[in-house]
């Protein structure tokens, strides 16, 4: 049975929402570097083991090593800032800001990837972005500079996903491995430079769960982006907003405002319009 790439990507977006909730949970006890460095190192080890088991040392060979490393650093630094800010903002607001990435992704699809973007796709993106603004409106009443961190992370995610589209022949696992290797190296250096401490055994157990969810999310999203136009997948990234709202309610008893529900309606409707587009 062949699973449509869109559904594969959709499962990855939901996994990212769950991952955000777990990050916020661990941030109650850990500083950003103490969380990010060992977690990404575990991701690197897990994905590296998988690649070696499947293809041996040849699985690590790539003709675009510089792009992998630059992309990893570009995505890591804003992500570190976002993890820091997540301790000070609600999960639903964080997810809302992070999910402005499709707006930037479509711009990159037009001017960098040279992909055709039909009026229907622009309408879908616009509806999704309006939904994001509706969700965001209460947050701007008490503006905080912490809100800029997930916005920068959204931009870096858009750039990272666009790079995947430029090199569709590169396997998903290799993208994940070098991204996590770059991120863990940067975070590890910062952890050492700031004199941070490693987490205890219990936190490492939680990180093991995060590793599984994170690798599943990244692999499925990479799979989808390599097989579909970026502008076609972009509206569905917004599904993380209602998923994060549910996770925030279950774990932190954060009750989303009515604006979140209204925004989610725009988001889902925009995704439906994109899905209905004829190939």
C-alpha positions as CSV (number, residue, x, y, z in Angstrom):
1,X,0.0,0.0,0.0
2,X,1.3,3.4,-1.0
3,X,0.8,6.2,1.6
4,X,0.3,9.7,0.1
5,X,3.3,11.9,1.0
6,X,0.9,14.6,2.3
7,X,-0.4,12.2,5.0
8,X,3.2,11.2,5.9
9,X,4.1,14.9,6.3
10,X,0.9,15.5,8.3
11,X,1.9,12.9,10.9
12,X,5.3,14.5,11.2
13,X,3.8,18.0,11.9
14,X,1.6,16.5,14.7
15,X,4.7,14.8,16.1
16,X,6.4,18.2,16.2
17,X,3.5,19.6,18.2
18,X,3.9,16.8,20.7
19,X,7.7,17.4,20.8
20,X,7.1,21.1,21.6
21,X,5.0,20.1,24.6
22,X,7.8,17.8,25.9
23,X,10.4,20.5,25.5
24,X,8.3,22.9,27.6
25,X,7.9,20.2,30.2
26,X,11.6,19.6,30.5
27,X,12.3,23.4,30.4
28,X,10.7,23.5,33.9
29,X,13.9,21.9,35.2
30,X,16.6,22.3,32.7
31,X,18.4,25.2,31.1
32,X,18.3,25.4,27.2
33,X,21.9,24.1,26.6
34,X,21.5,21.3,29.2
35,X,18.4,20.2,27.3
36,X,19.5,20.8,23.7
37,X,23.1,19.5,23.7
38,X,22.5,15.9,25.0
39,X,19.1,15.6,23.2
40,X,20.5,16.4,19.8
41,X,23.6,14.2,20.5
42,X,21.2,11.3,21.1
43,X,19.4,12.1,17.9
44,X,22.7,12.1,16.0
45,X,23.7,8.7,17.5
46,X,20.3,7.1,16.8
47,X,20.2,8.3,13.2
48,X,23.9,7.5,12.6
49,X,23.3,4.0,13.9
50,X,20.3,3.6,11.6
51,X,22.2,4.8,8.5
52,X,25.2,2.6,9.2
53,X,22.9,-0.5,9.7
54,X,21.2,0.2,6.4
55,X,24.1,1.3,4.2
56,X,27.4,1.1,6.1
57,X,29.9,4.0,5.9
58,X,28.7,4.8,2.4
59,X,25.5,6.0,3.8
60,X,27.3,9.1,5.3
61,X,28.9,10.1,2.0
62,X,27.5,13.2,0.5
63,X,28.5,15.8,-2.2
64,X,26.9,18.7,-0.3
65,X,28.6,18.4,3.1
66,X,29.0,22.2,3.4
67,X,25.3,22.7,2.8
68,X,24.4,20.2,5.4
69,X,26.6,21.8,8.0
70,X,25.6,25.4,7.2
71,X,21.9,24.4,7.2
72,X,22.4,22.7,10.6
73,X,23.9,25.8,12.1
74,X,21.3,28.1,10.6
75,X,18.5,25.9,12.0
76,X,20.2,25.3,15.4
77,X,20.8,28.9,16.6
78,X,17.2,30.2,16.2
79,X,16.0,26.9,17.7
80,X,18.1,27.4,20.8
81,X,16.5,30.9,21.2
82,X,13.0,29.4,20.7
83,X,13.6,26.8,23.4
84,X,14.8,29.5,25.8
85,X,11.7,31.6,25.1
86,X,9.3,28.6,25.5
87,X,9.9,28.9,29.2
88,X,8.3,32.3,29.2
89,X,5.4,32.0,26.8
90,X,2.5,29.6,26.5
91,X,2.7,26.6,24.3
92,X,-0.1,27.6,22.1
93,X,1.4,31.1,21.5
94,X,4.8,29.6,20.8
95,X,3.4,27.2,18.3
96,X,1.4,30.0,16.6
97,X,4.5,32.1,16.1
98,X,6.5,29.1,15.0
99,X,3.9,28.3,12.4
100,X,4.4,31.4,10.5
101,X,7.1,29.4,8.6
102,X,4.7,28.4,5.7
103,X,4.4,32.1,4.8
104,X,8.2,32.4,4.5
105,X,8.4,29.0,2.7
106,X,6.0,30.0,-0.1
107,X,8.0,33.2,-0.6
108,X,11.2,31.0,-0.9
109,X,9.3,28.6,-3.2
110,X,8.5,31.5,-5.6
111,X,11.8,33.4,-5.6
112,X,14.4,30.7,-4.8
113,X,13.0,27.3,-5.8
114,X,11.1,28.8,-8.8
115,X,8.1,26.6,-8.1
116,X,4.8,27.7,-9.7
117,X,2.3,28.9,-7.1
118,X,-1.3,29.2,-8.3
119,X,-3.9,31.7,-6.9
120,X,-5.5,28.8,-5.1
121,X,-2.3,28.1,-3.2
122,X,-1.9,31.8,-2.3
123,X,-5.5,31.8,-1.1
124,X,-4.8,28.7,1.1
125,X,-1.6,30.3,2.5
126,X,-3.5,33.6,3.1
127,X,-6.3,31.8,5.0
128,X,-3.8,30.0,7.1
129,X,-1.8,33.2,7.9
130,X,-5.0,35.0,8.8
131,X,-5.7,32.1,11.2
132,X,-2.3,32.6,12.7
133,X,-2.9,36.3,13.2
134,X,-6.3,35.6,14.8
135,X,-4.6,33.2,17.3
136,X,-1.8,35.7,17.8
137,X,-3.9,38.8,18.5
138,X,-4.2,38.4,22.3
139,X,-0.5,37.9,22.6
140,X,0.4,41.2,21.1
141,X,-1.5,43.1,23.8
142,X,1.4,42.3,26.2
143,X,4.3,42.2,23.8
144,X,7.5,40.5,24.9
145,X,10.9,40.3,23.1
146,X,10.7,36.6,23.8
147,X,8.2,36.4,20.9
148,X,10.9,37.2,18.4
149,X,12.7,33.9,19.1
150,X,10.0,31.6,17.6
151,X,9.6,34.0,14.7
152,X,13.3,33.7,13.9
153,X,13.0,29.9,14.3
154,X,10.1,29.9,11.8
155,X,12.3,31.7,9.2
156,X,15.1,29.2,9.7
157,X,12.7,26.3,9.4
158,X,11.5,27.7,6.1
159,X,15.0,28.0,4.8
160,X,15.9,24.5,5.9
161,X,12.8,23.0,4.2
162,X,13.5,24.9,1.0
163,X,17.0,23.5,0.9
164,X,15.6,20.0,1.0
165,X,13.5,20.7,-2.1
166,X,16.7,21.9,-3.9
167,X,18.4,18.5,-3.4
168,X,15.6,15.9,-3.7
169,X,18.2,13.1,-4.4
170,X,19.6,13.4,-0.9
171,X,18.1,10.7,1.5
172,X,16.0,11.8,4.4
173,X,18.2,10.1,7.0
174,X,21.3,12.0,5.8
175,X,19.5,15.3,6.2
176,X,18.5,14.4,9.7
177,X,22.0,13.1,10.7
178,X,23.9,16.2,9.6
179,X,21.3,18.6,10.9
180,X,21.5,17.0,14.4
181,X,25.3,16.6,14.2
182,X,25.7,20.4,13.5
183,X,23.1,21.3,16.2
184,X,24.5,19.1,18.9
185,X,28.1,20.4,18.2
186,X,27.0,24.0,18.5
187,X,24.9,23.4,21.6
188,X,27.7,21.3,23.2
189,X,30.2,24.1,22.7
190,X,27.8,26.6,24.2
191,X,27.1,24.2,27.1
192,X,30.8,23.9,27.8
193,X,31.5,27.6,27.4
194,X,28.7,28.6,29.9
195,X,29.7,26.0,32.4
196,X,26.3,24.2,32.2
197,X,25.5,20.8,33.7
198,X,24.2,17.6,32.1
199,X,20.8,16.4,33.0
200,X,20.2,13.6,35.5
201,X,19.0,10.0,34.7
202,X,15.3,10.8,34.8
203,X,15.6,13.6,32.3
204,X,17.7,11.4,30.0
205,X,14.8,8.9,30.0
206,X,12.4,11.7,28.9
207,X,14.9,12.7,26.2
208,X,14.9,9.1,24.9
209,X,11.2,9.5,24.2
210,X,11.9,12.9,22.6
211,X,14.5,11.3,20.3
212,X,12.0,8.8,18.9
213,X,9.3,11.4,18.3
214,X,11.8,13.9,16.9
215,X,13.4,11.5,14.4
216,X,10.0,10.2,13.3
217,X,8.8,13.8,12.8
218,X,11.8,14.9,10.8
219,X,12.0,11.8,8.7
220,X,8.3,12.0,7.7
221,X,8.4,15.7,7.0
222,X,11.6,15.3,4.8
223,X,9.9,12.4,3.0
224,X,6.9,14.7,2.2
225,X,9.0,17.7,1.1
226,X,11.1,15.6,-1.2
227,X,8.0,14.3,-3.1
228,X,5.7,17.3,-3.2
229,X,5.9,21.0,-4.0
230,X,6.8,23.1,-0.9
231,X,3.8,25.4,-1.6
232,X,1.4,22.4,-1.6
233,X,2.6,21.1,1.8
234,X,3.1,24.5,3.5
235,X,-0.6,25.2,4.5
236,X,-0.7,21.9,6.4
237,X,2.1,22.9,8.7
238,X,-0.5,25.1,10.5
239,X,-2.1,21.9,11.9
240,X,0.5,22.1,14.6
241,X,-1.4,25.0,16.2
242,X,-4.6,23.1,17.2
243,X,-2.4,20.0,18.1
244,X,-0.2,22.2,20.4
245,X,-3.3,23.7,22.0
246,X,-4.5,20.2,22.9
247,X,-1.1,19.2,24.2
248,X,-0.9,22.4,26.3
249,X,-4.3,21.7,27.8
250,X,-3.5,18.1,28.7
251,X,0.0,18.8,30.1
252,X,-0.2,22.4,31.5
253,X,-3.9,23.0,31.8
254,X,-3.5,25.9,29.4
255,X,-7.0,26.6,28.1
256,X,-6.8,28.2,24.6
257,X,-8.7,31.4,23.9
258,X,-11.7,31.3,21.6
259,X,-9.5,33.1,19.0
260,X,-7.3,29.9,18.9
261,X,-10.4,27.9,17.8
262,X,-11.4,30.5,15.3
263,X,-7.9,30.7,13.9
264,X,-7.7,26.9,13.7
265,X,-10.8,26.9,11.4
266,X,-9.1,29.2,9.0
267,X,-6.0,27.1,9.1
268,X,-7.7,23.8,8.4
269,X,-9.8,25.4,5.7
270,X,-6.7,26.7,4.0
271,X,-5.1,23.3,4.1
272,X,-8.2,21.8,2.6
273,X,-8.1,24.2,-0.3
274,X,-4.5,23.3,-1.0
275,X,-5.3,19.6,-0.9
276,X,-8.2,20.1,-3.4
277,X,-5.9,21.6,-5.9
278,X,-5.5,19.4,-9.0
279,X,-2.0,18.2,-9.7
